[in-house]
Amino acid sequence: MSTIECKNVFFKYTDEQDWIIQDLSITIKQGEWVSILGTNGSGKSTLARLINALLTPTSGAVTVAGKSTDDEGEIWNIRQKAGMVFQNPDHQFVAATVRDDIAFGLENAGVARDEMLKRIASASERVGVDDLLFAEPHRLSGGQKQRAAIAGVLALQPDIMIFDEATAMLDPKGRKEVMATMKQLHERGITILMITHELEEALESDRVVFMEHGKIINDSKAEEFFQKPEFLVERDFHLPYFLQVQKHLVENGFQTNYLLDEDEWVKSLCTSNSRM
Ligand SMILES: Nc1ncnc2c1ncn2[C@@H]1O[C@H](COP(=O)(O)OP(=O)(O)OP(=O)(O)O)[C@@H](O)[C@H]1O
């Protein structure tokens, strides 16, 4: 069980900069699916890197499963517990085949050969790249590449997976594949931290954290967060079409609250007394 805990974290990359992360505190429990939304430059990726121990706080504390990211002896342990998947899948591969790429991380982690083979088989099967193990990563489609990258992280048996705009470079099919994989990992109890600009993706999560100027300005359940879409509209976020329609209905008194599941909303509309 790995809880993520950030306590009064301040961070800047250089002395000359203003704070990139300012007095940020958050606790994320094992098994949660948290979307991290925010405007460009608000510090989302920096927060992810602080949690993954790629960066350490200038002041304050970040702990993962009770281990401080400041403790040099725990860095590799933390990175295994909290694996990261990045935006550009092409930057994540180091080996000539998917199989060797997954094996590379395991070798670095000192996993014995028999165990390594088991883990490669199980991680690749879980994300549906078991038939691509001998393929060259650069020849895969975008969605396949991201799933192969996820398999590499998954083989290290993380409790937490951090997706930093992992679908941003994918076409709709690739996005769908990666979102389905995230959903499946969440169902298996892995904590999902998903940095995204896509509200459709955030609708899938349990909790939404919204960052601005290095601070968390909203932290609530997704159902609650999406009850106030004007918060997003004011910040130039593009609402999913079915939420835009609901916004008009709410504003005109035809509906009292927002439903985040499109099918459920359509069903309720069809059975409602206020059918138009
Ligand atoms: N290596 C670095 N050195 C100096 N400043 C940096 C570095 N990386 C990021 N920054 C600055 O830190 C701030 C926050 O960047 P970060 O990437 O965390 O934001 P973000 O919310 O993820 O942005 P985006 O949505 O555009 O990806 C930005 O002003 C950025 O210019």
The ligand as an ORCA input file, in Angstrom:
! r2SCAN-3c Opt
* xyz 0 1
  N      14.073     22.134    -16.306
  C      13.509     23.319    -16.075
  N      14.268     24.392    -15.770
  C      13.715     25.593    -15.503
  N      12.381     25.823    -15.515
  C      11.578     24.789    -15.825
  C      12.096     23.485    -16.115
  N      11.063     22.662    -16.384
  C       9.944     23.407    -16.258
  N      10.251     24.672    -15.931
  C       9.281     25.773    -15.686
  O       8.425     25.378    -14.644
  C       7.087     25.837    -14.885
  C       6.110     24.689    -14.718
  O       6.392     23.728    -15.715
  P       5.613     22.340    -15.793
  O       6.134     21.611    -16.972
  O       5.661     21.687    -14.475
  O       4.134     22.858    -16.059
  P       2.873     22.058    -16.619
  O       1.711     22.487    -15.819
  O       3.166     20.606    -16.681
  O       2.776     22.668    -18.084
  P       2.163     22.074    -19.439
  O       0.691     21.959    -19.267
  O       2.529     23.138    -20.431
  O       2.848     20.774    -19.714
  C       7.087     26.468    -16.276
  O       7.153     27.859    -16.126
  C       8.368     25.957    -16.893
  O       8.905     26.901    -17.778
*
